[in-house]
Amino acid sequence: MHRYDAHGDYLGVAPASADGAFQCPHAMVWDGENILLAAREHNRVVRIDIDGHLIGVLAANLRRPSCLALDGDTIWVGELEASIVQLDHSGRLIRRLGLDAAAPGRPGWPNALDAAGTTIAPDPPADRFNSPHAIAVDSRGTIHVAEWLVGGRHVRISPSA
């Protein structure tokens, strides 16, 4: 994690954690007190202070968390391995949406392969995720998920879902 001051001057690299909290950090959000960091290859979201020191694990046993969004006290986590999860501020799982547990095991994932073995765009079911890679919540509470695959995919989830 690289640090810069308000003027854009480079301050250095945040300290490494003994337990590898920063292996493949993939997304960060400020929660008003600390930074939440998606540690993708450790399958968890951690809480770090402004200087980059590990405070603790917010949520573990995730499916390669790759993106984060805040919506009030709700934390949305896009899991690269085919789902999104809703956590409360303490990291408790509220629900998981659109899980396709088989997706990461398919040949060519996150894409698909045709009969000749050429990479092509997959055709994920409308109610399942393939490879969430970015997530945001708009002012109406609609969740927007961008998926990492040939041609991309933008999924919108209404607040009532």
N, C-alpha and C positions, 0 to 999 in steps of 0.2 A: 504494500500500500504506500504510494508516494504521497507526500504532503507538500502543500503550497500555502503561502500566506495570502491575505486578501489582495495583495498587489500582484500576485502571480509568481512571486519569487519562490524558488525551490527550497524546501526546508529539509528534505531528506526522506528516508524510508522509515516507516513505522517499525517498531521492534518486532522481531519474529517471536512467535509463541512456541514454547517447548512442546506443546501437544499438537503443533501443526495447524493451528486455527486458520492460518492464512494460505493453506495449499489450495491453489486455484480459486482465489476470491473472485466471485462472479457478479456480485451486485451489492450496493450499499444504499441505505436510506438513513436519514437522521430522524429519530423519533421524538425530538424535543429535549432529550436528555443525553442520549448516547447514539452511537452508530450501530445499526443492525447490518450484519455482513453475511451474505450467502456463501458459505464455504462448500462449494459444489462437490469437490472430491471427498469431503468428509461427511457428506449427507446431513448437514446441519446448518442452522442459522445461529450465529453467535452475536453477543453484545460486546462492543468494545468502547473504550472511552475515546475522547477527542484526540488523545495522543497515540492511539492505536494499541493500547494495552487491553488484553482480554479481561473482561469482567466475568463472563460466563456463557454457557450454552443456553440459548433461548429455546431451541427445538432441535431434536435429534431424530434419527431414523427416517429422514426424508429421502426422496427419490431424486438426488442430484439437484438441489435447489439452485436455480440460475437467475432468478429475477425476484424483485420485491416491490411491493407498493403498500402504502398506508392509506387507510380510510377510517378516520376517527381512531378508535381503539382497536380496529381490526388490522391485522397484518396479512396481506395476500402474498403467497409464495408460489411462483411458477416452478414446477419440478420438470427438469429436462426429460425425465423418464415418464412423461405422458400423463400429467395431472396438474391441478392447482389445489392448494390447500388454504384454508382460512384459519388463522390462529388468533387467539385473544392476545392482549398485551403481555401476558405472562408466558406465552408460548404454548398454551393448551390448544390442542387440535379441536376446532369447532366442526369442520367438515372438509371432505375431499371431494372435488368435482372432476368429472370427466376422465377418470382413470381408465387407461387402456394398458394394463400390465403386460400384455403381449407385444406391444409396439416396439420397445427397445430390442427385442430378440428377433425381429423380422430381418431377413436379408436386405442389406443396403440401408438400414435405418440410419438417419431419420428420413431417408428417402425410400424408394422402392427400386426393384430391379425388374427389367422386362425379361422375356424368355432368352434373349441373347446376353443377359448380364449387364446391360447398359443402365446407368442410373436414370430414373424417371421420377416424376412427382408422385408421391403416395396419394391415396384417396381415403383419408381417415373418415370414420363415421362422424356425422354432424354433432353427435352428443358425446364424443370422445376426443381427447387430446392426443397428439402425436409427439410433440417436442416443444413445449412452451419455452420461449427464450426472452420475452419482454412482457411486462404486465403494467397496467396503469388503471386508475379509477378516476372517472370524470366527475364533474360537479353534480351530476344526477345520480351517481352511484353505479353507473354502468361500468362493468369490468371489461377491459380491452386486453386481449392476449395476442401477441404475435408469436407465430411458431417458426422454428428453424427447419426449413425444408425447401426443396426446389420450388421456386415460384412463391414461397411464403404463404402464410395463411393468417388472416386476422379474424379472431373470434370475439364476438360481443356477447356478454352475459348481462341480462337485465337485473336490476337490484332485487326483483321479486323471485329470482331463481333460487 
